[in-house]
Amino acid sequence: MTPLGRRIAADFKKRFRKIRTRALKKHDICVEFDAPNAALGTLSVYAGEGHATLFIGDLAHGHFGSDEISAETASKALLDFLNDLFHDEVVVWANANQKSGGWFYAKHAPKRLERGTLAFLWSGPFRP
């Protein structure tokens, strides 16, 4: 596991003690757990040398960090985002065929979503 991966894994365990992570089978995954909302699937954090990638099931993924910032800063950015996700502040979405997706903050949600868009909060379906 990379230094960033070790940092994220340790920080995650300290900050989110109640979330049960699974045993890791791949060396580049530093944190992995299932969302309580099955539609979101498994959340996996892969850590490289300078950045981490968060996968939220098959719906979306995003990058945290860069070679220009410290492991501490990248870990904090990722964990702050996860905290927002866990508190239903983040909406995860995918289009009907699930070929594109992403996330946005619920407070900035559009009045309507495109027909067929799948959208979820940590706790369940999202409706604008």
N, C-alpha and C positions, 0 to 999 in steps of 0.2 A: 504494500500500500504506500502511496506517495505521502510526503510530509503533509500536504494539504488534506489528503484523505484521513490521515490520523487525527489532524486537528478538527476536522468536521465531525468525525465519529465521537471524539472525546467531548466536544462542545455540545453535540446533539444529546448525548447521554446525560450531561449535566442539566441542560435546559428543558428537555422533554422527558423527564423520568418515567412518566406514565405510559409512554408509547412503547409498545413492545416491538423491537426490531427482530428480524430473523437472522439466523446464522448465515454468514456470507460464504458463498461458494466461488465467487470470482474475485480476484485480487484487486481489480480496479473499482469495485463497488465498495463504498465506505459505509453507507446506511441504506437499508431496505426494509419496508414495512407495508402492510396492506391498509388502505383507507377504510374507514368504517362504512362508507358509501361505496358499495361494490361497483358502481358505475365509474368511479375514478380509478379503480384497480390498484395495482401495486405502485408505490412510489420508490424510485431508486435514485441514488445519488452516486454518480461516477466521478471520481476525482483524478485529474491528470496532474501535470506538474504545476500549471499556473491557474487553472480554472476548474470548476466543478460543473457538471451538467445534471440537472434534475429532470427525470422523466416521470410524468404523471400518467400511469397506465399507457394506453395507446392513444391518448387524447392530445398530449402536448409535452413539450420539453423546452427548457431554457437554460441559459448559461450564466454562471456567477463567477466573477473574478477575471483576472488577466495576468499576464506576466509582469505588469507594472504595479500590481498591488500585493500586499502581504497576505499570507495564508489567514491571518487573524481577520483582516478586513473582508476577504472573500467568504470565510466561514460565517462572519456576522451578517453579511448581506443575505446569504442563503437562509440562515436560521431566522432572521427577521421576516423574510418572505414566508417561510413555513409557519411562523407564528401567526401571521396575517391569514394564511390559508386555513389554519386550524380554528380561527375565530370567525370564519365565514365572511371575511373581508375580500376574498379573492374568488372570482368566478373562472372556472376552467371550462373551455368550450372546444368543440370540434364541429366542422361542417358535417352535413348528412352522410357523406361517404368516408368521413374520418381521414381525408387526405391532407387536411390542414386544420390547425387548431392553435390554441394559445391560452392566454389568460388576461384578465383585466380586473381592476378593482371594482367591486360592486357599487361603490359611490359614484363611479364614472360610467355606469352601465348605460347602454343606449335604451331608448324607450321601447324599441322592438328589436328582436333578433331575426336574422334571415330565416325564412321558412326551412325547417328541417335541422336547424342548428341544435346540437346537444349542448346543454350548459348546466354545470353543477357547482354547488358549494360543497364544502367539506361535509356538511350535514345532510345534503340531499339535493334534489333538483332546484335549479334557479329559474325564477320567472320574473322578468323585469316589471 
